[in-house]
Amino acid sequence: MTVATSGRTPAQRRADRARCPIPVAQILGIPIRTVADAMRRAGVDGPLTVAQARSWRAMTSEPPGWMAELFAETAARRSQREHREQRRTFEAEHATLLLADEVEQRLLAGRRIRGDEAERLAADLAFRAYKELLRGAEPGDLLALDLAALRWAGIDPDDPGTWRPAE
């Protein structure tokens, strides 16, 4: 179903609100113009009441076919929106994992780290290794990745003089 989102005159908006008052639309969780358009197509003239909306929403009474269709469309759109958000989150996490792997490979190879996010990841690795040194860990106890991150940050694990932050 296509909903006109622009081009509504104030008179049309008033007519929409007369068919579907604001409290009814809020209870239904469907925009006023969408409900009003569906009512027009179904030939429903009278205004909806809050009691009708509550009973339809709670499924204590059977909603008319046009309202059931709106509920189904709304649920489908909500499901699609949630899926898109989950996919975006998954893709962002995947990209971060790929970048973290690349940063680790570059640190271990002694290659240059480029990009703000890559530098942030490298700095995080170096900071964690730095904390281990300050807690008393021996340089030989650190992993190769930790040592590479420290070298990238300009810290020599064997020289405690380089353990101080730059001033």
C-alpha positions as CSV (number, residue, x, y, z in Angstrom):
1,M,0.0,0.0,0.0
2,T,1.3,3.4,-0.9
3,V,0.7,6.3,1.5
4,A,0.8,9.9,0.4
5,T,3.2,11.6,2.8
6,S,3.1,15.1,1.3
7,G,0.7,17.3,-0.5
8,R,-2.0,17.0,2.2
9,T,-3.9,20.3,2.7
10,P,-4.9,21.4,6.2
11,A,-8.5,20.5,5.3
12,Q,-7.5,17.0,4.3
13,R,-5.5,16.6,7.6
14,R,-8.6,17.8,9.5
15,A,-10.7,15.3,7.7
16,D,-8.2,12.5,8.4
17,R,-8.3,13.4,12.1
18,A,-12.1,13.4,12.1
19,R,-12.1,9.8,10.9
20,C,-9.2,8.8,13.1
21,P,-8.6,11.0,16.1
22,I,-5.0,11.3,17.4
23,P,-5.6,9.1,20.6
24,V,-7.0,6.3,18.3
25,A,-3.9,6.5,16.0
26,Q,-1.6,6.4,19.1
27,I,-3.3,3.3,20.5
28,L,-3.3,1.6,17.1
29,G,0.4,2.6,16.5
30,I,-0.5,3.5,12.9
31,P,-0.3,7.1,11.4
32,I,-3.6,9.0,11.1
33,R,-3.3,9.4,7.4
34,T,-2.8,5.7,6.8
35,V,-5.8,4.7,8.9
36,A,-8.0,7.4,7.3
37,D,-6.9,6.3,3.7
38,A,-7.8,2.7,4.6
39,M,-11.1,3.8,6.0
40,R,-11.9,5.7,2.8
41,R,-11.0,2.7,0.6
42,A,-13.1,0.4,2.7
43,G,-16.1,2.9,2.6
44,V,-16.1,3.5,6.4
45,D,-17.5,7.0,7.1
46,G,-17.8,7.2,10.9
47,P,-15.0,8.1,13.2
48,L,-13.1,5.5,15.1
49,T,-13.4,5.5,18.9
50,V,-10.7,4.8,21.5
51,A,-12.8,1.9,22.8
52,Q,-12.7,0.3,19.3
53,A,-9.0,0.9,19.0
54,R,-8.3,-0.7,22.4
55,S,-10.4,-3.7,21.7
56,W,-8.9,-4.3,18.3
57,R,-5.4,-3.8,19.6
58,A,-6.0,-6.2,22.5
59,M,-7.7,-8.6,20.1
60,T,-10.8,-8.8,22.4
61,S,-12.9,-8.1,19.4
62,E,-12.3,-9.0,15.8
63,P,-11.0,-6.0,13.8
64,P,-12.6,-5.3,10.4
65,G,-10.7,-6.7,7.4
66,W,-9.2,-3.3,6.5
67,M,-7.8,-2.8,10.0
68,A,-6.4,-6.4,10.1
69,E,-4.7,-5.6,6.9
70,L,-3.2,-2.4,8.4
71,F,-2.0,-4.4,11.5
72,A,-0.4,-7.0,9.2
73,E,1.4,-4.3,7.1
74,T,2.6,-2.5,10.2
75,A,3.9,-5.7,11.7
76,A,5.7,-6.5,8.4
77,R,7.3,-3.1,8.2
78,R,8.4,-3.3,11.8
79,S,9.9,-6.8,11.2
80,Q,11.7,-5.5,8.1
81,R,13.0,-2.5,10.1
82,E,14.3,-4.7,12.9
83,H,15.9,-7.0,10.4
84,R,17.7,-4.1,8.7
85,E,18.9,-2.8,12.1
86,Q,20.2,-6.3,13.0
87,R,21.9,-6.6,9.6
88,R,23.6,-3.2,10.0
89,T,24.8,-4.1,13.5
90,F,26.1,-7.5,12.2
91,E,27.9,-5.9,9.3
92,A,29.4,-3.2,11.5
93,E,30.7,-5.9,13.9
94,H,32.0,-7.9,11.0
95,A,33.8,-4.9,9.6
96,T,35.4,-4.2,13.0
97,L,36.5,-7.8,13.3
98,L,38.1,-7.7,9.8
99,L,39.8,-4.4,10.6
100,A,41.1,-5.8,14.0
101,D,42.5,-8.8,12.2
102,E,44.2,-6.6,9.6
103,V,45.7,-4.4,12.4
104,E,47.0,-7.5,14.2
105,Q,48.6,-8.7,11.0
106,R,50.2,-5.3,10.3
107,L,51.5,-5.0,13.9
108,L,53.0,-8.5,13.8
109,A,54.6,-7.7,10.4
110,G,55.9,-4.3,11.6
111,R,53.9,-2.6,8.9
112,R,52.4,0.9,9.1
113,I,48.9,1.3,10.6
114,R,46.7,3.7,8.6
115,G,43.3,5.1,9.4
116,D,41.7,6.5,12.6
117,E,39.8,3.3,13.5
118,A,42.9,1.1,12.8
119,E,45.0,3.4,15.0
120,R,42.4,3.3,17.7
121,L,42.5,-0.5,17.7
122,A,46.3,-0.6,17.7
123,A,46.4,2.0,20.6
124,D,43.9,-0.2,22.5
125,L,46.1,-3.2,22.1
126,A,49.2,-1.2,23.2
127,F,47.3,0.2,26.2
128,R,46.3,-3.2,27.4
129,A,49.9,-4.5,27.0
130,Y,51.2,-1.3,28.8
131,K,48.9,-2.0,31.7
132,E,50.3,-5.5,32.0
133,L,53.8,-4.2,32.1
134,L,52.8,-1.7,34.8
135,R,51.2,-4.5,36.8
136,G,54.5,-6.3,36.9
137,A,54.4,-8.6,34.0
138,E,57.8,-9.5,32.5
139,P,58.3,-8.7,28.8
140,G,58.9,-12.4,28.1
141,D,55.4,-13.1,29.5
142,L,53.7,-10.9,26.9
143,L,52.4,-12.2,23.6
144,A,54.0,-11.4,20.3
145,L,51.0,-9.2,19.5
146,D,51.4,-7.3,22.8
147,L,55.1,-6.7,22.1
148,A,54.4,-5.5,18.6
149,A,51.7,-3.1,19.8
150,L,54.0,-1.7,22.4
151,R,56.8,-1.2,19.8
152,W,54.2,0.6,17.5
153,A,53.4,2.9,20.4
154,G,57.0,3.7,21.0
155,I,57.4,1.7,24.2
156,D,60.4,-0.7,24.6
157,P,59.2,-3.4,27.0
158,D,62.8,-4.0,28.1
159,D,63.5,-0.3,29.0
160,P,61.3,0.9,31.8
161,G,62.4,4.4,31.0
162,T,60.1,4.3,27.9
163,W,57.1,3.3,30.0
164,R,56.2,6.8,31.0
165,P,53.6,8.6,29.0
166,A,54.8,11.4,26.7
167,E,54.6,14.8,28.4
